[in-house]
Amino acid sequence: MSQRWRTFCWKLAHDALPTRDNLVKRKIKTNPTCVFCGNKESLDHLFLDCEITKRIWSSSPLGLKISACPSPSTPSWFKNMFIYLHKISDNHKQLWPILVATMWAIWIHKNNIIFRKEKGFRESIGIVAINPQNLTNERKLTSWSWGDTI
């Protein structure tokens, strides 16, 4: 795993990513809404509660169905999923990189909408997709469009 992904995982596990609610807590003026859906953005919302990211999880190679029930905090969920996927993986198929790559893709796409003024899901439904053969190198993630599926 690259150093960039390791840093991302550490920040994710410690709720240290600069999500909009964390920026507000640090007294940085920002729009507090999620770029995907318009609700208030937090770490939990961005990765687990947002209707758009729920669709990303269900469409990912992991096929996760994030329920409407109160979920654990994202750091707890991430740590538990990482451990679980590492345990059930075998030498030929590692599943935990899919978890990290999906979360990385959500994070990068969110930032591209904000800083590069890319179109959001409401307009173009574009997202960074995961090519399972290239999961160990985030530079090999490829772009694709979901059309009307979201």
C-alpha positions in Angstrom: 0.0 0.0 0.0 1.4 3.4 -0.9 2.3 6.0 1.7 -0.5 8.2 0.4 -3.1 5.5 1.1 -1.5 4.7 4.5 -1.8 8.4 5.5 -5.4 8.4 4.3 -6.3 5.3 6.3 -4.7 6.7 9.4 -6.7 10.0 9.0 -9.8 8.0 8.3 -9.4 5.8 11.3 -8.8 8.9 13.6 -11.5 11.2 12.1 -8.8 13.5 11.0 -9.8 14.0 7.4 -10.7 17.6 6.6 -14.4 17.0 6.1 -16.6 20.0 6.1 -17.7 19.5 9.7 -14.1 19.1 10.9 -13.2 22.3 9.1 -16.0 24.2 10.8 -14.7 22.8 14.2 -11.3 24.2 13.3 -13.0 27.6 12.8 -12.4 27.5 9.0 -15.3 29.0 7.1 -16.7 26.6 4.6 -20.0 25.5 3.1 -21.1 22.7 5.4 -23.1 20.8 2.8 -22.2 17.5 1.0 -21.3 18.1 -2.6 -23.0 14.9 -3.6 -26.5 15.3 -2.0 -26.7 18.7 -0.2 -27.0 17.4 3.4 -24.6 18.4 6.1 -21.2 16.7 5.5 -19.5 14.8 8.2 -17.1 11.8 8.0 -20.0 9.5 8.8 -22.3 11.1 6.2 -19.7 11.2 3.5 -18.7 7.5 3.7 -21.8 5.8 5.1 -24.9 7.9 5.3 -25.0 9.8 2.0 -27.5 8.2 -0.4 -25.0 8.6 -3.3 -22.1 6.9 -1.4 -24.5 4.1 -0.3 -25.1 3.4 -4.0 -21.3 3.5 -4.6 -20.9 0.8 -1.9 -23.6 -1.4 -3.3 -22.1 -1.1 -6.8 -18.6 -1.7 -5.7 -16.9 -5.1 -6.0 -17.6 -5.6 -2.3 -21.4 -5.1 -3.0 -22.0 -3.7 0.5 -25.5 -2.7 1.5 -25.3 0.1 4.0 -28.5 0.0 6.0 -30.6 2.9 7.3 -30.1 1.6 10.8 -27.7 3.7 13.0 -24.3 2.6 11.9 -21.1 2.8 14.0 -18.9 5.8 13.5 -16.9 5.7 10.3 -13.6 5.1 12.0 -15.0 2.1 13.9 -16.7 0.8 10.8 -13.5 1.2 8.7 -11.3 -0.6 11.3 -13.8 -3.5 11.7 -14.3 -3.9 7.9 -10.5 -3.7 7.3 -9.9 -6.5 9.9 -12.8 -8.6 8.6 -11.8 -8.3 5.0 -8.2 -9.0 5.8 -9.2 -12.2 7.7 -11.4 -13.6 4.9 -9.0 -12.8 2.1 -6.8 -15.5 0.8 -3.4 -15.3 -0.9 -5.0 -15.0 -4.4 -7.7 -12.4 -3.6 -7.2 -9.6 -1.3 -10.4 -7.8 -0.4 -9.2 -5.0 1.9 -7.7 -3.0 -0.9 -11.1 -2.7 -2.4 -12.4 -1.1 0.8 -9.5 1.4 0.8 -9.7 2.1 -2.9 -13.5 2.8 -2.7 -13.1 5.2 0.2 -10.2 6.8 -1.6 -12.2 7.2 -4.8 -15.1 8.8 -2.8 -12.7 11.2 -1.1 -10.8 12.1 -4.4 -14.1 12.7 -6.3 -15.5 14.9 -3.6 -12.3 17.0 -3.6 -12.2 17.1 -7.4 -15.8 18.6 -7.4 -14.6 21.2 -4.9 -11.2 22.2 -6.1 -11.2 21.3 -9.8 -14.8 22.3 -10.3 -15.7 18.9 -11.8 -19.3 18.2 -12.3 -21.0 16.5 -9.3 -23.2 13.5 -9.3 -26.3 15.6 -9.9 -25.0 16.7 -13.3 -22.8 14.0 -14.8 -22.7 11.0 -12.4 -19.0 10.6 -12.8 -16.8 8.7 -10.3 -13.4 7.1 -10.0 -14.0 3.4 -10.5 -11.9 0.6 -9.3 -10.2 -1.8 -11.6 -9.6 -4.9 -9.4 -6.4 -5.8 -11.2 -4.9 -2.4 -10.2 -6.0 -2.0 -6.6 -2.5 -1.7 -5.2 -1.7 1.4 -7.2 -4.1 4.4 -6.9 -2.5 5.9 -10.0 -4.2 3.1 -12.0 -7.7 3.9 -10.9 -9.8 4.6 -14.0 -12.6 7.0 -14.6 -16.0 5.9 -15.7 -19.6 7.1 -15.8 -22.6 5.4 -14.3 -25.1 7.1 -16.6 -28.6 6.8 -15.1 -27.8 4.1 -12.6 -27.5 6.5 -9.7 
